Amino acid sequence: MRNKIPAIFLTAILCVALMFCGRSEAARPAGEDITVNNAVGTGATRESAVERARRDAIEQGIGVFIDGYTSVKDYQVVTDKVFSTTQGIIKKFDILDERKDKDGMFIVEARAVVTAAALDGALGPVVLDMLGNKRVMVVLDERIEEKQPFLFTSEGEVEKVFQSSGLHIVNKDQADLLADINLNEARQKQNEEEMLRVARNFKADILVSGRAYAGSFVSVKIAGRPVYSGRASIQLRAVLTNTAQQIGFDPVDADQKVTRGTTVEDAAIIGFKHCAPPAAKSMVNAIAYMLFGSLGAPTYSVKIAGIPFDDVWTLQEALEELDEVKSVYQRSYDNEVLELDVISEMDANALGRWFSKNGVAISRVSTQAVEGKWRNSQ
C-alpha cells in the first residue's frame, strides 16, 4: 500500500478532469436548484427514452451531493430507490433533441432542473439505510454567557435528530469513569485529537463535535415580570473515525425573538432547541454523503481473537501491501482481540481466504464482516 501514492494521485487528477470535461454537466447555481445540461436516455420507445433521461438527470444531481458517486459499487441501487420512492425532484425538463439510431432505438437529450431540497430530503435517508446503522458520538461544548451549564441541552437535542434518522448514539455515561479519559476537559478545549481517541475507544464510526453558545441577554419587564432575551448559536462538524475525513457547517443561529425565557438559562435552552434540529438535520445528510462517497470500495469489519500484540503489526503490514486493500484502520486491541476496519475491493470471501492463508482460522464470514481466531494462540 505504501507504493500506491502515485497511482492514487493520478486517479485523483483523472477524477477532477472528468468532473470538468466529462458528459455530466451538473452544476449547482447560486440558488437551491441543480441544472443538468445534458441528460440522455435511450429506449425501445420514446416514453422509455424520456424516462431514462429523467433518471440520468437525477443521477447527475446526486453526483453534485456525493463526491465520487459513480465509483461506488452500489450507486445504481441508490438511484433506483430515489427515483422510485419520490416525486417532484425534477422541477423542469426540456427535451433538446430526440432521434432514432440505426437499430431503431429512441434517443432523447434534455436539459433538466433538479430541485435540490427535494433530492436532499430523499437521498439522505436512502443512503443511511444502505450504509446500515452507524454509531455516532456527539460531544458539544455548551456555554451560557461563558459558563458551562450542569446539563447540556444542545447535545441531547442533536442526538435526538441523529437517532430518529437511524443512527446509533454512543452512550457517554461511562467515559469519565475510565482512568485515561477526561471527556469534559476534551469537550471544553475542543481537543479534536483527544475526542477522536475517545470516540474510537467507544467504537464510534462518526464523531460529531462543535460549540453551542447563548449570550447577549437583556431583561425587560412584561406584566411586572422579567423576561430575558438573547442570542443562541450552534456549530457542528463531523469526523469519520476510521479515516479522519471531516466536514463542517456554518453556525445555525436563533435571535432575540426566539431566545426568550423567564430566566437566562430558560431562554438559552429555548434558543438551543431552536438551533439544534436544523443544524443536526443538515449534518445527518452530509454524514450520509461523506460515508457513501468514501466507499469507493466496501468496508469490512474484521475481528481476530487470540492474536499476540507482536503479531498485530506484521499482519496489518502484510494486509496493507495488497493492491486490493485501500485502507486498514485498527479500531481496537483488547485482551488479544484485534478489531480492524478494512476498505478493500475484495469481497468478504476473498478477504476471508487471505486471512486463512495468513494464520487465522475463520469462524464467520458475512457481507460486511470476517471473524476468526489466531491459529498460533492454541
N, C-alpha and C positions, 0 to 999 in steps of 0.2 A: 504493500500500500504506500510505502514511502516514496516509491518511484512514480506515483500517479499524478504528481502535481502538474507537470507539463500537459498531460492529456486533459486533466480537469480544466486547466487554464484555457486550452484551445477549445474545449467544449463550451466553456462559458462565453468565449468570443463568438463562436458559431451561433449560440443561442441568441446573443444580443443582435447579431447580424440578421438572423431570421426574424426577430421581433420587428425590425425596421424594414426589411426587404422582402419578407415572405408575402404569401397571398392574404393572410389575415391582416386586415387593416383596422381592427377595432381600436378605438381611441376614446378616452374619457374627456369630454369637453369641460368647460368651467362649471356647467350645471350638473344635475343629477343623472342625466341620461348618457348612454353609451351609443355612439354612432358606429355601425358596421357598414363599411362602404362596399364590400364585395362578398355577399352571401351567395353561395352557389348550391343548387340542388339538382340531382339527376333522378329520373324515374321513368317507369314504363308509361305513365300517364302524366298529363300536365299537373293534375292535382297532387300526385305523389312527388313530383319535382318541386312544386311550391312548398309542400310540407317539409321536404329535405332542406330547402333553402332557409326556411324558418328555423329548423333545428340547427343549421350551420350558424345562423346569426346568434342564437342563444349560446352555442358552444364558444363562439368567438367572444361573446360578452363575458362568459365565465372565465375565459383566459385573462380578461382585464383584472379580475379579482384574485386569481390564483396564478402565481408565477410557476412556469414550467408545467402547466396543467396537462398539456397533451403528452408529456413524457411520463406521466404517472400511469401505472398499469391499468387501473380501473376507471380511468377518466370517462369512458363512454357510458359506464353504468350511472355515473353522476348525471350526465347529460340526459339520459333516458328518464331518470327519476324526476329531475327538474321539469323536463318537458311534459311528462305525463301527469304530474300532480298539480300544476299551477296554470293560471290564466292571467292575461294582462301584462305579461312580461314584455312582449313586443308592442310598442306604442304606435309605431308607424312602419309600414312595409311597402316599398315601391319597387315594382319589377322594372329593371333596366333593360333586360334582353331575354328573349325566350326563343328557342330553336330546337331542331331535332338533329341528332348526329347521324352518321352513316348507318347505324344499326337501328334507327328509328326511336331511340331513347330521347325523351324530352329533357332539355337543359334550361334551367331558369337561373338568371343572375339578378340580384336585388340589392337595394340599399335599405337597411333597417335601423330603427331607433329602439334600443333596448332600455326599458325602464329600470334604472339601477336599484331603486328602492325595492321594487317587486322581486327582482332577481336576487338581491342580497337576502331578503326575507325568506326566500325559498331555499336558497343554496346552502346557507349556514347549517340549518338543521339536517339537511340531506347528507352533507359531508361529515358532520359529527356522528350521525347514525352509522355511516360506513366505517368510520375510524374506531368505533367502539367507545366504551365509557372510560375516558382518560381521567387520571387523578390530578386534581388541581389543589395547590396550596396558596392561600391568599394571606398576604402579610402587608397591612397598611399602617403607616404612621399617621395617626389621627390626632389633631390638635384643635383645641378651642381656646382662642386667644393665647397661643403658645403653650398652653397646658395640656398634658395628656389626660383624657378622661379615664374614669375607672373601667367603663365598658366601652367597647369600640362599636359604634353604630354602623359606620360605613363598611367595615369589614364584613359584618353579618349580612348587610343588605346586598353587597356584591355577591357573596356566597349563595344567597337565595336565587339570584338570577342564573348563576352558573349551574346550580343544582337542578333548577327547572328545565334547563337546556339539555340535561342528560349527562353532565359532567359529575364525577365523584369528587367530593370535598374532603381533603385530608383533615383529620381531627388533630388539632394542635395542642390539645389539653395536656398531653404528656411531654411536650417538648421541653419545658423548663425543668422537668424532673431529671433530665439527662445531664450528667455531670459536665459535659463539654459543650453544652448548648445554652446560650442566653438569648432566647428568641426576642425578648423585649428590647434588649440592647441593640440587636441587629435591626429591629424594626425602627427604633429611634434614629439610628445612624444611617438607615437605608443602605447598609453594607450588603451590596448585592452578592458578593462572593460568599459571605457568611450565610446569607439567607438561602443561596443556591445549595450550599453544603447541607443545610438543614432539610431543604426540600428533597434532595437526593436521599438523605438518610431516611426520610419518611416515604420513599419510593413514589414521589410525586412526578408526574410526567411534565407538568407545567407549573412554574412559579409565577404568580401574579403579585406584584408589589406596587408601591406608589404612596401618594400622600393625600390626606383629606384634611382640609383646613377650614375653620369658620372663625370669622373675626369682624372687625369694624362695626361693633354693635353700638346702637344708640337706644335710648329709652324714652318713650312718650307715655303719657297717661291717657287711657281711654276708659271712660266711665269711672274715673278715680283710681284705676288700677294700672300699674306699669306694664307696658308691652315692649318687648325687646325685638329689634330687627337688626339684621346684619347681612353678611355675605358668606356663602359656603362654596367650596370647590373640591372636586375630586379628580386626580390624575392617575391613570393606571399604565402599567407596562407589563408585558408578559415575556417570559423566557422559557424556551424548551430546555428541560434539564439535561437531556442527553447530548445536545449539540451546542447549547448556549446561544442559539439563534434567538433574537428578540425583536419585539415590536412595541412601539409606544404610541400614545394618543395625546391629543391636546386636552387640556382640562375641560371638564363639564362644570358649569357654574350655576349657582342659584343666587339671585339678587335679593334685595331687601323686601321685595313684595312677597317673596316666598318664605324666606328665612325669618319667621316671626314666631314668638312664643312668650309665655309668661315669665320665663327666666332665660338667661343667656344659654344655658345648657339645653333647655327645651327648644329654643329657636334653632340652635346648631343641629340638633337631632332632626328637626323638620327639614332643614336645608340639606343635610346629608342624605336623607331619604328621598329627596327630590333629585339629587345629583346621581346617586348610585345606580338606579336602573338604566338610564340611557348610557352611562359610562360602561356598565357591565355588558349590556346588550351589544354595543359596538365591539367590545373586546371578545365576546363569545364567537362572533362570526370571523373576526380577524384571526383568532386562535385556530379555528377550523381551517381557514385557508392556509395559514402558516404550516400547520401539521400536514395537510394534504399536499401542499406544494413542496414540502421537504421529502416526500415519499417517492422520489424517482425510483427507488427500489423499496420493497416492503421491509418492515421492521419486525424482527423475531425476538421473542423473549427466551433466553437460554438460561437454564438452571442446572448446575452440576454440583452434586453432593460429594463430600469426602475428598475434595482436592486440596492438597497441601498448598500453603501460600507460595512456596518456592516454585511450584509448577504453574501457578496462575499466569505469570508474566510470559513464560515460554509458550503456553497455549495461545494466549492473546496475540503474541507477536507472530506466530505461525498463521493465525486466522487473518490478521491484518495484511499479510503478504498476498492473500488470494486476490486475483483480479476482480472476481465477482463480488467481493466484500467492499462496501463503500465506507462503512464506519463501524467501530466497535466501542461501546461505552460500558464501563464497569459500573453497574448500578449498586452492587454491594458485595461484600465478602464478610461472612459471619459464621463462626463455628464450622469452618471448612466447607461452607456452601457458597458457591460463586454464582452471581446473577449478572448476566450481560444483556444489553440491547445490541443486536446485530442487524445493521441495514445491509441487505445482500440481494443480489439479483438471482441467487439460487432459490429454489423452492424449499419448503421445510424438509422434505425427504432427502434432498441432496445435501442440505446443511447437516441433517442428522447423520448421513453416511460419512461425511467428512469428520465429524466428531467421533464417530465409531472407529474410524481408522486412526484416530489420534488419541486413543486412551480412554474413551468414555463409553460405558455400557448404557446404551439408550433404553429408556423405560417408557418414554411417551413422545409422540410427535403429533402436532395438530397444525392447522393452517397458520398459526402465529406463534407457536411455541415448540421448543425442543428441550427435553429434560432427560437427565441420566445421572450415573454415578461413576466416579473416577475409579478405573479398574485397579490401579495400584494401591488403593486405600484398603483393600481387603487383606 
